[in-house]
Amino acid sequence: MSGKTAKDLLLLDFYGNLLTDRMRGIMELYLFEDLSLSEIAETCDISRQGVHDTIKRGKAQLEEYESRLGLIEMFDKQKDLARRAIEKLDMQDTKEARRLLVELTDEL
């Protein structure tokens, strides 16, 4: 199983409620609380292998949701438009900043 990444955290933030309560709980313990597989196994009264398999399945489901819905991709694009608009405002280029903000609001 690959390590924890910022993308894993975003995926769980965006799509965690689509997982079962148990799977989401285990994923939260692993990603947000930074518990080891053994600590999660003890807390949830399941085997370490069971925790590993649940996390692996959870990550796969979260990735599938993103590939179908693309919410994180949209979020990143909107964040980039806002960042670029701020840069243009800092440079006193209000016309381009306005264009970027219009594009951003069209995305929403």
Secondary structure as GFF3:
##gff-version 3
##sequence-region A 1 108
A	DSSP	alpha_helix	6	15	.	.	.	ID=ss1
A	DSSP	three_ten_helix	16	18	.	.	.	ID=ss2
A	DSSP	alpha_helix	21	31	.	.	.	ID=ss3
A	DSSP	alpha_helix	37	44	.	.	.	ID=ss4
A	DSSP	alpha_helix	48	69	.	.	.	ID=ss5
A	DSSP	alpha_helix	71	90	.	.	.	ID=ss6
A	DSSP	alpha_helix	94	107	.	.	.	ID=ss7
###
